[in-house]
Amino acid sequence: MDWFTADGYWLGRLLFQKGLAVIYLAAFLGAALQFRALIGERGMLPAREFLRRTDWRTAPGLFRLYCSDRFFAVVAWSGCALAVALLAGADRFVPLWGAMLLWALPWALYLSIVQVGSVWYGFGWESLLLETGFLAVFLGNADTAPPVLVLWLLRWVLFRVEFGAGLIKIRGDACWRKLTCLYFHHETQPMPGPLSWFFHHLPRPVHRAEVAANHVTQLLVPVLLFTPQPVASAAAGLMVLTQLWLVLSGNFAWLNWLTIALALSAVDWSPLAEPPAPAAVPLWYEVLVIAVTALVLVLSYRPARNLFSRRQVMNRSFDPLHLVNTYGAFGSISRVRMEVVVEGTDEQEIHPGTVWREYGFRGKPGDPRRLPRQFAPYHLRLDWMMWFAALSPAYARPWFGPFVERLLENDRDTLRLLGDNPFPGEPPAHVRARVYRYRYTTWRELRATGCWWHRTYVREFLRPTPAGPATGHPRGSAATY
């Protein structure tokens, strides 16, 4: 079939595949290094307990067959190895069916992880990686030119990511319509980056221009993806520039980088690079791609209807395999930044003069003198959930108690999630948590104090909690969250 492939997109496919391999590596590496404390056998929300509450139909995956910390480690590190192999171009040295298998394996492994990840894996970019990774299985390798149908399906994903985010903003917080949301966003976003302080202090007219440009990029430009070239390539290029701006201004795991990879697949690179001579496409491959396209179109009905619904929802999957999903972010913007600060003491009795020492997190704001760091595309899951906990204690109810228990035990795996443990020897006698209001300092305050943040105590989040004498768990009902 002459219509079936598009030779000019071979470089776009290659760039997309390399980007996807890097994102897979970040995702599997994060799973391998964080799972024991989060969903391991002694984790805050053990995967085994989640499996007991659900069934195959709602959460299919490998861990239905067997679930242990050792097996999870094998899955995660195998995913890392596959990602490295794909990044190195292993799919070029095997037949077409072998390349498809190489791309299907990380998708199946990561799907299994997400299915047991509970709230730790409830982010929209998990579904985006799974949906994109599924389509990547059918993109072919160097033996064949990219199939047109899969290229269009990738554009359909990119369209929903951008257009869905644009609609949720216009329908949501009034500050998006007034062009004022970025007066607050760089300060109150979940995990600021090293440049976020500087972005926040840009002149307000620049912030208004940023919001206006965002509306154009998310509400108008995505439609141009379905127009002839070179307009579609120009639209994809504008999306790449917008996403790079977001990369500089914050830490959003791999959301921005995966969106960039999707945009690169929509660019016609043929004027810049001569395509190699492709081999003939086997009939079984054509039939399979057509069948997958039909499946995705059928599954797209509910996500497409959601886009145009007044009750639009963000980041939801409509099938257990996360094949076609809805996306969106920041339908509302926080005006004030709250942070939960966790502290411990080695004093057995609490009194007004008790000395409390603060636990340091890797990514979320803590010490006012510490400039936020860049972590994306790596995802610090505990740090992100701490941001949600500060928004509403309800977000923390399932896991914050177990988190405190493990701090009172100096649990090694939990402490590895943190940046600083003030009790390297013996565990603390008590742990507490307090809510502070954080704001960026001004230029003058930064020069005078060396602090990037100014914080003010607001209220208790968790009253001082001791470990039980025998069990090592918190004693009594001390929680206020």
Buried (B, 14 or more C-beta within 10 A) or exposed (E): EEEBBBBBBBBBBBBBBBBBBBBBBBBBBBBBBBBBBBBBEBBBBBBBEBBEEBEEEEBBBBBBEEBEBEEBBBBBBBBBEBBBBBBEBBBEEBEBEEBBEBBBBBBBBBBBBBBBBBBBBBBBBBBBBBBBBBBBBBBBBBBBBBBBBBBBBBBBBBBBBBBBBBBBBEBBBEBBBEBBBBBBBBBBBBBBBEBBBEBBBBEEEEBBBBBEBBBEBBBBBBEBBBEEEEEBBBBBBBBBEBBEBBBBBBBBBBBBBBBBBBBBBBBBBBEEEEBEEBEEBBEEBBEBBBEBBEEBBEBBEBBBEBBEEEEBEBBBBBEBBBBBBBBBBBBEBBEEBBBBBBBBBBBEEBEEEBEBBBBBBBBBBBBBEBBBBBBBBBBBBBBBBBBBBBBEBEBBEEBBBBBBBBBBBBBEBBBEBBBBBBBEEEBBBBBBBBBBBBBBBEEEBBEEEEBBBBBEEBEBBBBBBBBEEEEBBBBEEBBBB
